[in-house]
Amino acid sequence: MRYFWTGFNSSKSAAPVQFKKHVIILYWSPDDTKAEKAKAGVKKLSFKYPNISVKVINIKKDPLKPLRHKILSSPTVLLLKDGREIDRMEGDSDTLLEHLFRKAHT
């Protein structure tokens, strides 16, 4: 029995996944004017709330990433907590973006 447990201690395993508490992901397309407005809004709010992690993903460069979250239109903003989707916003409304950032901040 002693050798069985020793094998587990010496084996290599992947590092545990570390998520930040809240992450906001913006999926946008460079040829869409609404997406450019949403990108500017997210950038402005990321300076106001510096403790929230923000990722901006270009749909044209990475066409497989939107499939993970079932993104159908651009721009789409997701709020994730510990890797799970909490809220989703489609469009470029500044008030809804502010609401997502406030929700992530609390």
Secondary structure as GFF3:
##gff-version 3
##sequence-region A 1 106
A	DSSP	alpha_helix	2	10	.	.	.	ID=ss1
A	DSSP	beta_strand	22	28	.	.	.	ID=ss2
A	DSSP	alpha_helix	33	48	.	.	.	ID=ss3
A	DSSP	beta_strand	53	58	.	.	.	ID=ss4
A	DSSP	alpha_helix	65	68	.	.	.	ID=ss5
A	DSSP	beta_strand	76	81	.	.	.	ID=ss6
A	DSSP	beta_strand	84	90	.	.	.	ID=ss7
A	DSSP	alpha_helix	94	105	.	.	.	ID=ss8
###
